[in-house]
């Protein structure tokens, strides 16, 4: 399954359809709490994780964290996923792709982050290119 952390699902329809057309199961959540619950209980069923770093439906556990009103919630979520992977003693880490509308220095910083496969802008990535990114991430030595 390719799991998305995304709050604007309607904009992702073409990306979902591209993945589904190639046989991927796709699911999405718009609350960090829900995503962490899925990972804690079904980690091995997730082939790739797509994270939007600007999600405003953060979830109850994230309300107490300073996420700049959702502007950086995906970055804090990466920290929480890392803690969960350590807690669960995960050896095969899920490839994580940041897919966002943010631009500039944040993308450069994210592309230097060893926890993720890469960071890409939605407006610059066509659905077929996104499919190739996901396929490469799943098949990469990163995972």
DOVEXKOL-129952 format. One line per 8 residues: their letters; for each residue x, y, z of N, C-alpha, C. Coordinates in Angstrom, 1 decimal. Last residue first. Layout:
BEGIN
A) X,Y,Z,X,Y,Z,X,Y,Z  ... .
This chain:
BEGIN
XXXXXXXX) 15.3,1.6,1.1,14.3,0.8,1.9,15.0,-0.2,2.6  17.5,2.3,-0.5,17.1,3.1,0.7,16.2,2.3,1.6  17.7,0.9,-2.7,18.4,0.3,-1.6,18.1,1.2,-0.3  14.4,0.9,-4.3,15.7,1.5,-4.0,16.4,0.7,-2.8  11.8,0.3,-4.8,12.8,-0.6,-5.3,14.3,-0.2,-4.9  10.5,2.5,-3.8,10.2,1.2,-3.2,11.3,0.2,-3.6  11.6,4.5,-5.3,11.7,4.6,-3.9,11.5,3.2,-3.3  10.7,3.8,-7.9,12.2,3.9,-7.6,12.4,3.8,-6.1 .
XXXXXXXX) 7.9,4.1,-7.6,8.5,2.8,-8.0,10.0,2.8,-7.6  7.8,6.8,-7.0,7.3,5.9,-6.0,7.9,4.5,-6.3  8.8,7.9,-9.4,9.4,8.2,-8.1,9.1,7.2,-7.0  6.8,7.0,-11.2,8.2,6.6,-11.3,9.0,6.8,-10.0  4.6,8.5,-10.3,4.6,7.0,-10.3,6.0,6.5,-10.3  5.5,11.0,-10.9,5.3,10.7,-9.5,5.3,9.1,-9.3  5.4,11.0,-13.6,6.7,11.2,-13.0,6.6,10.7,-11.5  2.7,10.7,-14.0,3.5,9.6,-14.4,4.9,9.7,-13.8 .
XXXXXXXX) 1.7,13.2,-12.8,1.4,11.9,-12.3,2.3,10.8,-12.7  4.5,15.7,-12.6,3.3,15.1,-13.3,3.0,13.7,-12.7  5.6,18.1,-10.6,5.7,16.7,-10.8,4.4,16.2,-11.4  5.4,20.7,-9.8,6.4,20.4,-10.8,6.5,18.9,-11.2  3.5,20.9,-7.9,3.2,21.6,-9.1,4.3,21.3,-10.2  4.6,19.4,-5.8,3.5,18.9,-6.5,3.3,19.6,-7.8  8.1,18.9,-5.4,7.0,19.9,-5.5,5.9,19.3,-6.3  9.8,16.6,-3.2,9.4,17.0,-4.5,8.2,18.0,-4.5 .
XXXXXXXX) 12.4,14.9,-1.6,11.3,15.9,-1.5,11.0,16.5,-2.9  13.3,11.5,-0.8,13.4,12.8,-1.5,12.2,13.7,-1.3  13.4,9.6,1.1,13.9,9.3,-0.2,14.2,10.5,-1.0  14.5,10.5,4.5,13.5,10.5,3.4,14.2,10.2,2.0  16.5,10.6,6.3,15.3,9.8,6.6,14.3,9.7,5.5  18.4,12.4,5.6,18.7,11.0,5.3,17.4,10.1,5.6  17.9,15.4,4.1,17.5,14.6,5.2,17.6,13.1,4.9  18.3,16.9,1.9,19.5,16.5,2.6,19.2,15.6,3.8 .
XXXXXXXX) 15.8,17.5,1.1,16.5,16.6,0.3,17.9,16.2,0.8  15.2,19.4,3.1,14.5,18.1,3.1,15.3,17.1,2.3  16.7,21.6,2.2,16.9,21.0,3.5,16.4,19.6,3.6  15.4,22.1,-0.2,16.9,21.7,-0.2,17.2,21.0,1.1  12.9,22.7,0.7,13.1,21.6,-0.2,14.5,21.1,-0.2  13.4,25.1,2.2,12.9,23.9,2.9,13.0,22.6,2.0  14.3,27.0,0.3,15.2,26.4,1.2,14.7,25.1,1.9  11.7,26.4,-2.2,12.9,27.2,-1.7,13.8,26.3,-0.7 .
XXXXXXXX) 8.3,25.5,-1.3,9.5,25.7,-2.2,10.6,26.3,-1.5  5.4,23.5,-0.9,6.4,24.4,-0.4,7.6,24.4,-1.4  3.7,21.6,-1.7,3.7,22.8,-2.5,4.7,23.8,-2.0  5.0,18.2,-1.7,4.5,19.4,-1.1,4.4,20.5,-2.1  6.0,15.3,-0.5,5.3,15.8,-1.7,4.5,17.0,-1.3  8.5,13.2,0.5,7.8,14.4,0.8,7.3,15.0,-0.5  8.6,9.8,1.0,8.7,10.8,0.0,7.9,12.0,0.5  10.1,7.1,2.4,9.3,8.3,2.7,9.6,9.3,1.6 .
XXXXXXXX) 10.1,3.6,2.6,10.6,4.8,1.9,9.6,5.9,2.1  10.2,2.0,5.7,9.4,2.4,4.6,10.0,3.6,3.9  12.9,0.0,6.8,12.2,1.2,6.9,11.4,1.5,5.6  13.5,-2.8,8.2,13.2,-2.4,6.8,12.3,-1.2,6.9  13.6,-2.8,11.0,14.8,-3.0,10.3,14.6,-2.5,8.8  12.2,-1.6,14.0,12.0,-1.8,12.5,13.3,-1.8,11.8  11.4,-1.5,16.7,12.7,-2.1,16.2,12.6,-2.5,14.8  9.4,0.1,17.6,9.0,-1.2,17.0,10.2,-2.0,16.5 .
XXXXXXXX) 11.0,2.3,18.4,10.2,1.6,19.4,9.8,0.2,18.9  11.9,3.1,15.9,12.8,2.7,16.9,12.1,1.9,18.0  9.5,3.8,14.7,10.4,2.8,14.0,11.4,2.3,15.1  8.8,5.9,16.4,7.9,4.7,16.3,8.8,3.6,15.7  10.7,7.8,15.8,10.6,7.3,17.2,9.8,6.0,17.2  10.1,8.3,13.1,11.4,7.8,13.5,11.4,7.2,14.9  7.6,9.4,13.4,7.7,8.1,12.7,9.1,7.5,13.1  8.3,11.8,14.6,7.4,10.8,15.3,7.5,9.5,14.7 .
XXXXXXXX) 9.7,13.1,12.6,10.4,12.8,13.9,9.6,11.7,14.7  7.7,13.3,10.7,8.9,12.5,10.4,9.6,12.1,11.7  6.0,15.1,12.0,5.6,13.8,11.8,6.8,12.8,11.5  7.5,17.5,11.7,7.3,16.9,13.1,6.9,15.4,13.0  7.0,17.7,9.0,8.4,17.6,9.5,8.4,17.0,10.9  4.3,18.0,8.8,4.9,16.8,8.2,6.3,16.6,8.7  3.8,20.5,9.9,3.3,19.3,10.6,4.0,18.0,10.1  4.3,23.1,9.3,5.4,22.2,9.3,5.0,20.8,9.9 .
XXXXXXXX) 1.8,24.3,9.4,2.7,24.7,8.3,3.9,23.7,8.2  0.2,23.9,11.6,0.1,23.0,10.5,1.1,23.2,9.4  0.9,26.0,13.4,-0.5,25.9,12.9,-0.6,25.0,11.6  3.5,25.2,14.1,3.3,26.4,13.4,1.9,26.4,12.6  3.5,23.1,15.8,3.6,22.8,14.4,3.3,24.0,13.5  4.2,22.3,18.8,4.2,23.5,18.0,4.5,23.1,16.6  1.8,20.0,20.2,3.1,20.3,19.6,3.1,21.6,18.8  -0.8,19.5,20.8,0.1,20.1,21.9,1.5,20.4,21.4 .
XXXXXXXX) -1.8,18.4,18.6,-2.3,19.7,18.9,-1.4,20.4,20.0  -1.0,15.8,18.2,-0.2,16.9,17.6,-0.6,18.3,18.0  -3.0,14.3,19.3,-1.7,14.2,19.8,-0.8,15.3,19.3  -5.2,14.9,17.5,-5.2,15.3,18.9,-3.8,15.3,19.5  -4.4,16.3,14.2,-4.8,15.2,15.1,-4.6,15.6,16.6  -4.1,18.1,12.0,-3.0,17.4,12.6,-3.4,16.2,13.5  -5.0,19.4,9.4,-5.7,18.5,10.2,-4.8,17.5,11.0  -3.1,20.6,7.8,-3.7,21.4,8.9,-4.6,20.6,9.8 .
XXXXXXXX) 0.0,20.1,6.5,-1.3,19.5,6.7,-1.9,20.2,8.0  2.7,20.3,4.9,1.7,21.3,5.3,0.3,20.7,5.4  4.1,18.2,3.9,4.6,18.8,5.1,3.7,19.9,5.6  2.9,15.1,3.0,2.7,16.5,2.7,3.2,17.2,4.0  4.4,12.1,2.2,4.1,13.0,3.3,4.0,14.5,2.7  3.9,8.8,1.6,4.0,10.1,0.9,3.5,11.1,1.9  5.5,5.8,1.9,4.7,6.8,2.7,5.0,8.1,2.0  5.2,2.4,0.7,5.8,3.8,0.7,4.9,4.7,1.4 .
XXXXXXXX) 4.1,0.1,1.7,5.2,0.0,0.8,6.0,1.3,0.7  2.7,-1.3,4.5,2.9,0.0,3.8,4.2,-0.1,3.0  2.5,-3.6,6.0,1.7,-3.5,4.8,1.9,-2.2,4.0  4.1,-3.3,8.2,4.6,-4.2,7.1,3.8,-4.1,5.9  2.5,-1.7,9.9,3.8,-1.2,9.3,4.2,-2.0,8.1  0.1,-1.7,11.3,0.2,-2.4,10.0,1.5,-1.9,9.2  0.3,-0.4,13.8,-0.4,-1.7,13.7,-0.3,-2.4,12.4  1.8,1.9,13.4,2.0,1.0,14.6,1.4,-0.3,14.5 .
XXXXXXXX) 0.7,2.9,11.1,2.0,2.4,11.1,2.3,1.5,12.3  -1.9,3.6,12.0,-1.7,2.6,11.0,-0.3,2.1,11.0  -1.1,5.5,14.0,-1.9,4.3,14.4,-1.7,3.2,13.3  0.0,7.5,12.4,0.9,6.8,13.3,0.2,5.5,13.8  -2.3,8.3,11.0,-1.2,7.7,10.3,-0.3,6.9,11.2  -3.8,9.4,13.1,-4.3,8.2,12.3,-3.2,7.5,11.5  -2.3,11.5,13.9,-2.6,10.4,14.8,-3.0,9.2,14.1  -2.3,13.2,11.6,-1.1,12.5,12.0,-1.3,11.3,12.9 .
XXXXXXXX) -4.8,13.1,9.3,-4.5,13.3,10.7,-3.3,12.5,11.0  -5.6,12.3,6.8,-5.3,13.7,7.0,-5.0,14.1,8.4  -4.6,9.5,4.8,-5.1,10.1,6.0,-4.8,11.5,6.1  -5.2,7.1,2.2,-4.7,8.4,2.7,-5.4,8.8,4.0  -4.0,4.5,0.0,-4.9,5.0,1.1,-4.3,6.4,1.5  -3.8,2.2,-2.7,-3.6,3.6,-2.2,-4.6,3.9,-1.1  -2.1,-0.4,-4.2,-3.2,0.0,-3.3,-2.9,1.3,-2.7  -1.0,-0.5,-7.6,-0.8,-0.1,-6.2,-2.1,0.0,-5.5 .
XXXXXXXX) -1.4,-1.0,-10.3,-1.6,-2.1,-9.4,-1.3,-1.8,-7.9  -1.4,1.1,-12.0,-0.2,0.2,-12.1,-0.2,-0.9,-10.9  -3.6,2.5,-11.3,-3.6,1.9,-12.7,-2.4,0.9,-12.8  -2.9,3.5,-8.9,-3.9,2.4,-8.9,-3.8,1.7,-10.3  -1.2,5.6,-9.7,-0.7,4.5,-8.9,-1.6,3.3,-9.0  -3.0,7.2,-11.1,-1.8,6.7,-11.8,-1.2,5.5,-11.0  -4.9,7.8,-9.1,-5.3,7.0,-10.3,-4.1,6.4,-11.0  -3.3,9.4,-7.4,-3.9,8.2,-6.9,-4.2,7.3,-8.1 .
XXXXXXXX) -2.8,11.6,-9.2,-1.7,10.8,-8.7,-2.2,9.4,-8.2  -5.4,12.5,-9.6,-4.7,12.0,-10.7,-3.5,11.2,-10.3  -6.1,13.3,-6.9,-6.8,12.3,-7.6,-6.0,11.7,-8.8  -5.1,15.4,-5.4,-4.3,14.2,-5.5,-4.9,13.1,-6.4  -7.0,17.2,-4.8,-5.9,17.6,-5.7,-5.0,16.4,-6.1  -8.6,16.0,-2.9,-9.1,16.2,-4.3,-8.1,16.6,-5.3  -7.0,16.0,-0.6,-7.2,14.7,-1.4,-7.7,15.0,-2.8  -5.4,17.6,1.2,-6.1,18.1,0.0,-6.2,16.9,-1.0 .
XXXXXXX) -3.9,16.5,3.2,-5.2,17.1,3.6,-6.0,17.6,2.4  -2.0,13.6,3.8,-2.4,14.7,2.8,-3.8,15.2,3.2  -0.1,11.0,3.7,-0.5,12.0,4.7,-0.8,13.3,4.0  -0.7,8.0,2.0,-0.5,9.4,1.9,-0.9,10.1,3.2  0.7,4.9,1.2,-0.1,5.6,2.2,0.3,7.1,2.2  0.5,2.2,-0.8,1.1,3.6,-0.7,0.2,4.4,0.1  0.8,-1.2,0.0,0.0,0.0,0.0,0.9,1.2,0.0 .
